[in-house]
């Protein structure tokens, strides 16, 4: 239908932001907008924002500026900005002055009210709504998109950890856990629509349910989800090391559908820096958790987040981070230079590290991890892995793409009708980030 309204969503940041973008897109769909990737023909553009790092915020501001040109060509175009960047204290007024062409501003606590905001914008009004605290139940927003092979499912919102560098507790609020029966029902509905893999999301999934009485924790939720018929795989992110219990590791080890992959952010290998970061664990405790994983799940894949150049980080502190990377053998690490975030304790700390020093350390860190990633994947060559087939590769449509239980990306030749099924694939070639495989004959 040529007259059908089109919506384009642009997402920055973590999987929680991606999940919020799905929610807003579903709301727009209910308001008569169909999904599109063509900005030039869009009737509504939604940017879901991130403010964790300055680099992401700068990219977002640049994109908002680009949209002004589209608005000049198409005055009927509606632009909506939502998410963490908008939620920062004092940010709304600053952003509105910088981008008066934006029609809708929405924070993280009031996504459920987007239909009302959109309706008012369609009437030609400029609208802004940013609540400082969540006011309604966690089930007041639309659930995950139906009909997709893979879906993200929120199990909780907010964070109570207040790491000294992190803005998340200030823009997403304190921890609130969804009821387990509602989560299971959502997953069952997704499976009925064709979903075969879910990723359970939370800023710290390991603290899920701590407010429940009687006691019910994340391991209990995983056990319940593992029983859902026709669901093939369950992943989760993110795990805070201080709350990674033996019970949880044992549950993953015994689970049928629970993937043997732990994203376990260490941030630094130095106890001094960990303390300044307010991470609430030591290097030794972190290593003990890794040892427990290796004991119970020898083939588990470990990924992590690392920040270099945190205030006060010495060369010795940095070397301790490099050492721990070589000890643990992460399959992948997401590495960042420390970036000041207004409103966080770390932004006001003394002993800020010079930019050239941070850049040099980041390059060394990436060099070490690239080699670790290459070595990890090279050890997979010649072995056969269960792969969930996602469909044709985006870069090479003549091949299929899928992921192992350890979340390793594999490309291989095969019939497209395998999409959505599990297949045994033998690895024949390893790159730094991608594996080439050969489909086993059934």
SETORDO-173323 format. One line per 8 residues: for each residue x, y, z of C-alpha. Coordinates in Angstrom, 2 decimals, padded with zeros to 5 digits. Example, Ala and Ser with C-alpha at 12.3 -4.5 7.8 and 13.67 -1.06 7.14 Angstrom:
<zamars>
012.30,-004.50,007.80; 013.67,-001.06,007.14
</zamars>
This chain:
<zamars>
000.00,000.00,000.00; 001.63,003.23,-001.20; -000.13,005.43,001.36; 000.91,003.31,004.33; 002.87,005.25,006.91; 006.45,004.08,007.49; 008.59,004.13,010.61; 012.38,003.81,010.82
014.01,003.02,014.17; 017.66,003.77,014.92; 019.14,002.27,018.07; 022.32,003.09,019.96; 023.74,001.28,022.97; 023.13,-002.01,024.72; 020.60,-004.79,024.20; 018.31,-003.10,026.71
018.19,-000.13,024.32; 017.53,-002.50,021.43; 014.67,-004.04,023.37; 013.22,-000.58,024.13; 013.41,000.22,020.42; 011.42,-002.94,019.66; 008.79,-001.80,022.14; 008.46,001.62,020.53
008.38,000.11,017.03; 005.57,-002.22,018.12; 003.67,000.76,019.54; 004.12,002.59,016.23; 002.93,-000.52,014.39; -000.26,-000.51,016.44; -000.70,003.13,015.41; -000.59,002.17,011.72
003.11,002.48,010.86; 004.93,-000.29,009.00; 008.62,-000.99,009.60; 011.12,000.42,007.09; 014.85,001.04,006.75; 014.57,003.89,004.24; 014.99,007.24,005.96; 014.20,009.15,002.77
010.60,007.86,002.64; 009.93,007.65,006.40; 006.92,009.31,008.02; 008.29,008.70,011.51; 011.89,008.31,012.66; 012.59,007.07,016.18; 016.07,007.30,017.68; 016.50,005.29,020.87
019.54,006.71,022.59; 022.46,005.73,024.81; 024.49,007.93,027.14; 026.92,005.42,028.65; 029.83,006.81,026.61; 030.55,010.21,025.11; 031.30,008.69,021.70; 027.78,007.22,021.44
026.21,010.50,022.50; 028.18,012.42,019.86; 027.07,010.02,017.13; 023.45,010.44,018.22; 023.66,014.22,018.19; 025.17,014.06,014.73; 022.32,011.86,013.49; 019.70,014.18,015.01
021.34,017.03,013.11; 021.17,015.05,009.84; 017.44,014.49,010.33; 016.88,018.26,010.24; 017.62,018.17,006.49; 015.05,015.40,005.99; 012.50,017.45,007.92; 013.14,020.44,005.65
012.39,018.25,002.62; 009.38,016.62,004.27; 007.72,018.91,006.86; 005.24,016.13,007.73; 008.05,013.88,008.98; 007.82,013.23,012.72; 011.04,012.75,014.72; 011.04,011.06,018.12
014.01,010.82,020.49; 013.81,008.43,023.43; 015.99,006.55,025.87; 018.84,007.09,028.27; 020.30,010.27,026.80; 016.97,012.04,027.24; 016.60,010.70,030.79; 019.79,012.33,032.15
019.13,015.07,034.72; 018.92,018.44,032.96; 019.36,016.92,029.50; 015.89,017.53,028.09; 016.03,021.32,028.10; 019.55,021.31,026.62; 018.55,018.89,023.86; 015.35,020.75,023.00
017.31,023.95,022.46; 019.84,022.14,020.31; 017.25,020.29,018.20; 013.99,022.26,017.95; 013.02,020.21,014.88; 012.37,017.13,017.05; 008.66,016.43,017.65; 008.73,013.91,020.53
011.04,013.53,023.53; 010.47,010.49,025.77; 012.45,009.06,028.69; 013.07,005.49,029.79; 010.27,005.32,032.38; 007.30,006.23,030.20; 007.58,004.20,026.99; 004.06,002.88,027.58
002.76,006.43,027.01; 004.31,006.72,023.55; 000.90,006.26,021.78; -000.36,009.44,023.42; 002.83,011.33,022.57; 002.67,010.17,018.95; -000.99,011.11,018.62; -000.31,014.63,019.87
002.68,014.98,017.55; 000.55,013.91,014.58; -001.73,016.84,015.46; 001.22,019.18,015.00; 002.26,019.56,018.63; 005.76,019.37,020.08; 005.66,017.00,023.06; 008.11,016.03,025.79
007.61,013.63,028.68; 010.43,012.45,030.91; 009.46,010.93,034.24; 012.12,010.82,036.92; 010.73,007.60,038.42; 008.68,004.68,036.99; 005.03,005.06,037.98; 003.29,002.01,036.54
003.73,-001.75,036.57; 006.44,-003.43,034.53; 003.84,-005.06,032.29; 002.35,-001.79,031.02; 004.34,-001.71,027.76; 003.94,-003.97,024.70; 005.98,-007.15,024.83; 008.63,-008.35,022.38
007.96,-008.48,018.65; 006.22,-011.64,017.49; 007.31,-013.89,014.65; 011.10,-013.49,014.93; 013.54,-016.38,015.26; 015.32,-014.65,018.13; 013.88,-012.25,020.69; 015.00,-010.22,023.69
012.92,-010.52,026.84; 013.27,-008.11,029.76; 013.26,-009.89,033.09; 014.09,-006.82,035.17; 014.77,-003.11,034.92; 017.21,-000.74,036.56; 020.40,-001.24,038.55; 021.41,-000.95,042.22
025.18,-001.23,041.86; 026.21,002.40,041.25; 029.60,001.70,039.71; 031.46,004.99,039.94; 031.76,005.38,036.15; 028.22,004.38,035.20; 025.18,006.56,034.51; 022.72,003.64,034.17
021.21,003.70,037.71; 020.54,007.42,037.24; 018.67,006.99,033.94; 017.02,003.59,034.39; 016.25,003.69,038.09; 016.58,001.07,040.79; 016.18,-002.68,040.22; 012.66,-004.02,039.65
012.06,-007.67,038.75; 009.17,-008.86,036.61; 007.04,-011.70,037.94; 008.34,-015.09,036.74; 004.95,-016.30,035.50; 004.63,-013.22,033.27; 008.10,-013.76,031.82; 007.38,-017.43,031.10
004.05,-016.51,029.49; 005.78,-013.97,027.25; 008.36,-016.55,026.15; 005.63,-019.13,025.47; 003.79,-016.57,023.31; 006.99,-015.82,021.41; 007.63,-019.52,020.81; 004.08,-019.95,019.53
004.82,-017.20,016.97; 007.99,-018.92,015.71; 010.70,-017.76,018.11; 013.32,-020.41,018.91; 015.90,-018.45,020.92; 015.42,-015.88,023.66; 017.93,-013.65,025.41; 016.89,-012.70,028.94
017.87,-009.09,029.63; 018.75,-007.12,032.73; 021.47,-004.71,033.82; 022.39,-007.47,036.28; 020.37,-010.63,035.70; 022.18,-012.34,038.58; 020.28,-010.19,041.09; 016.89,-011.05,039.57
014.18,-011.70,042.15; 016.07,-010.53,045.23; 012.92,-008.71,046.39; 010.68,-011.79,046.03; 009.14,-013.67,048.94; 009.12,-016.64,048.97; 012.63,-016.78,047.53; 012.89,-017.12,043.75
016.13,-016.24,041.96; 017.56,-016.16,038.45; 018.58,-019.82,038.52; 014.97,-020.73,039.33; 013.76,-018.66,036.37; 016.26,-020.35,034.04; 015.09,-023.79,035.16; 011.48,-022.84,034.42
012.34,-021.41,031.01; 014.37,-024.53,030.18; 011.13,-026.55,030.32; 009.28,-024.54,027.66; 008.43,-026.85,024.71; 009.80,-026.01,021.24; 012.17,-023.36,022.58; 015.67,-024.29,021.42
017.99,-021.89,023.21; 018.18,-019.49,026.15; 020.84,-016.82,026.59; 021.18,-014.06,029.17; 023.00,-010.78,029.66; 024.50,-009.12,031.70; 025.97,-010.95,034.71; 027.62,-008.98,037.50
030.52,-011.09,038.86; 029.74,-010.33,042.51; 026.33,-012.04,042.19; 027.34,-015.07,040.10; 026.37,-017.93,042.40; 027.38,-021.58,042.34; 023.68,-022.39,041.97; 023.49,-020.37,038.76
026.61,-021.94,037.25; 025.34,-025.42,038.17; 021.95,-024.61,036.59; 023.58,-023.63,033.29; 025.74,-026.76,033.41; 022.69,-029.00,033.79; 020.32,-027.12,031.46; 019.26,-028.54,028.12
018.60,-025.22,026.37; 020.77,-022.92,028.48; 023.70,-021.77,026.35; 027.20,-022.22,027.73; 028.14,-018.57,027.36; 028.79,-016.09,030.16; 029.21,-012.39,029.51; 031.05,-011.47,032.70
032.36,-007.88,032.70; 035.61,-007.56,034.65; 036.31,-003.90,033.73; 039.84,-004.01,035.22; 042.36,-006.59,036.42; 043.62,-004.32,039.22; 042.11,-004.53,042.69; 042.89,-000.87,043.29
041.00,000.21,040.18; 038.14,-002.21,040.88; 037.76,-000.59,044.28; 037.76,002.90,042.77; 035.16,001.66,040.27; 032.98,000.40,043.17; 032.73,-003.02,041.54; 032.45,-004.84,044.91
034.67,-007.81,043.99; 038.38,-008.47,043.75; 040.54,-009.89,041.01; 040.91,-013.07,043.06; 037.14,-013.48,043.52; 036.55,-012.97,039.81; 039.13,-015.65,038.99; 037.43,-018.02,041.44
034.14,-017.58,039.55; 035.88,-018.31,036.25; 037.48,-021.39,037.78; 034.05,-022.63,038.91; 032.67,-022.14,035.39; 035.62,-024.00,033.88; 035.21,-026.87,036.36; 031.51,-027.42,035.65
031.35,-026.25,032.00; 034.78,-026.82,030.41; 033.60,-025.71,026.96; 031.96,-022.48,028.17; 032.64,-019.32,026.20; 033.52,-016.23,028.26; 033.21,-012.64,027.05; 033.80,-009.44,028.97
033.87,-005.63,029.12; 037.06,-003.72,029.96; 037.69,-000.02,030.57; 041.20,001.42,030.17; 042.40,004.75,031.47; 040.16,004.90,034.54; 041.21,007.76,036.85; 044.32,006.77,038.78
045.17,003.76,036.58; 048.94,003.28,036.60; 051.00,001.27,034.14; 051.12,-001.49,036.75; 047.32,-001.48,037.05; 047.04,-001.71,033.29; 049.54,-004.57,033.10; 047.41,-006.48,035.62
044.48,-006.16,033.21; 046.57,-007.54,030.34; 047.73,-010.41,032.57; 044.22,-011.45,033.55; 043.11,-011.45,029.90; 045.86,-013.92,029.10; 044.89,-016.05,032.11; 041.20,-016.28,031.26
041.31,-016.53,027.43; 038.16,-014.60,026.61; 036.62,-015.45,023.26; 035.77,-011.77,022.86; 036.13,-008.55,024.84; 034.37,-005.22,024.43; 037.05,-002.66,025.19; 036.63,001.06,025.90
038.54,004.12,026.98; 037.21,005.72,030.15; 034.77,008.49,029.31; 033.53,011.05,031.84; 029.79,010.93,032.39; 028.26,013.93,034.13; 026.55,012.86,037.34; 028.92,009.98,038.12
031.53,009.91,040.86; 034.35,009.00,038.47; 033.81,012.20,036.49; 034.97,014.21,039.52; 037.90,012.02,040.51; 041.43,013.36,040.50; 044.23,011.69,038.51; 042.35,011.71,035.19
044.40,009.94,032.51; 045.63,011.83,029.44; 043.90,010.97,026.16; 047.10,009.87,024.42; 047.84,007.44,027.27; 044.30,006.02,027.09; 044.59,005.55,023.34; 047.93,003.77,023.64
046.61,001.43,026.33; 043.47,000.69,024.34; 045.54,-000.28,021.31; 047.68,-002.64,023.40; 044.59,-004.14,024.99; 042.92,-004.71,021.62; 046.08,-006.28,020.24; 046.20,-008.78,023.10
042.49,-009.61,022.81; 042.59,-009.97,019.03; 045.24,-012.64,019.47; 043.23,-014.33,022.23; 040.13,-014.32,020.01; 042.09,-015.76,017.10; 043.59,-018.48,019.29; 040.16,-019.34,020.76
038.60,-019.79,017.36; 041.60,-021.63,015.96; 041.15,-024.25,018.69; 037.62,-024.82,017.34; 038.86,-025.93,013.91; 038.16,-029.60,013.25; 035.45,-029.83,015.91; 031.71,-030.17,015.33
029.24,-027.78,016.98; 025.49,-027.43,017.24; 024.46,-024.30,015.30; 021.11,-022.54,015.31; 020.64,-021.62,011.64; 019.55,-018.00,011.27; 019.27,-017.87,007.47; 021.31,-016.50,004.53
024.41,-014.51,005.42; 023.98,-010.75,004.95; 027.44,-010.46,003.40; 027.28,-013.65,001.32; 023.71,-014.75,000.50; 024.99,-018.02,-001.02; 025.91,-019.17,002.48; 023.95,-019.65,005.67
024.81,-018.10,008.99; 024.19,-019.23,012.56; 025.66,-019.32,016.04; 027.05,-021.98,018.29; 025.83,-022.36,021.85; 028.91,-020.35,022.84; 027.63,-017.48,020.66; 030.28,-017.93,017.95
029.23,-016.78,014.47; 029.55,-019.49,011.78; 028.99,-019.27,007.99; 028.50,-022.42,005.90; 026.86,-023.74,002.76; 023.40,-025.24,003.10; 019.75,-025.08,002.07; 017.86,-021.98,003.24
015.00,-024.17,004.48; 017.26,-025.03,007.45; 016.58,-021.58,008.94; 015.19,-021.88,012.45; 016.55,-025.37,013.02; 019.59,-026.84,014.75; 022.36,-028.25,012.59; 025.71,-029.92,013.27
028.53,-027.96,011.63; 032.23,-028.84,011.56; 034.58,-025.85,011.69; 037.07,-025.84,008.80; 038.47,-022.31,009.03; 038.82,-019.66,011.76; 039.06,-015.90,011.45; 039.38,-013.44,014.32
035.60,-012.92,014.54; 033.96,-015.46,012.22; 034.17,-019.22,011.69; 033.71,-021.06,008.38; 032.02,-024.42,008.71; 030.84,-027.44,006.79; 027.39,-028.87,007.31; 027.37,-032.44,008.58
025.23,-034.88,006.64; 022.18,-035.94,008.63
</zamars>
